[in-house]
Amino acid sequence: MRPYLSIHLADAELWLLAEKAVYYPAQRALLIADAHFGKAAAYRRLGQPVPHGTTDDNLKRLDAMLAGYHCQHLIFLGDFLHAPESHAAGTLSAIQAWRERHTELAITLIRGNHDKRAGDPPGELRIEVVPEPLLLGPFSLQHEPDPHPTHHVLAGHVHPAYRLFGRGRQRLRLPCFYIQPRISLLPAFGAFTGGMNIDRAADSKVYVIGDGAVWEA
């Protein structure tokens, strides 16, 4: 299966990527929600036994997408850094090294609730930080999934996941894109971020992510 699924939303084409992101071909823009860089580092500072290497994993996935799609603008839909403790030297040095490999790439961060607590990324990362909403084509790019009066909302914050049920009480819970008439949700991009179960409304669509592909549930 292809690593993305093309859909039409608000009279625009979007590619839903198996890497838990959205590519907007007309704008050559890559949209990512809830990276939460440095979340594991923040938990380790609190003495919690959590995985190592999540920042490197996130950056490798970003590299793969930037190599695979013609991208001029990378837009984070909030929650770039997880917490003040995410300003750990190891986390920031890894992100800085990644940024130096993509010097021509325009990057914008729409402030989310975690960004307000963690603080803006360091200036040397050259990330433009803006409040929500950011209007792009027919879309209102936001962190919070609040309705916009004129544009279709693409938002993060919720970390949507969907439960699939099979025979013999089999259950599978997968990250998903949740497409609704006025507000659509992106899955959390970051590793070690968790998710919230979505109960699908009658006028919505759910696209789940698994095994390197995206498909409608």
Secondary structure, DSSP 8 states (H G I E B T S, - for coil): --SEEEEEETTEEEEEETTTEEEEGGGTEEEEB---BTHHHHHHHTT----S-HHHHHHHHHHHHHHHS--SEEEE-S-SB-SGGGG-HHHHHHHHHHHHT-TT-EEEEE--HHHHHH----GGG--EEE-S-EEETTEEE-SS----SSSEEEE-SS-EEEEEE-GGG-EEEEEEEEE-SSEEE--B-SSS---EE----TT-EEEEEETTEEEE-
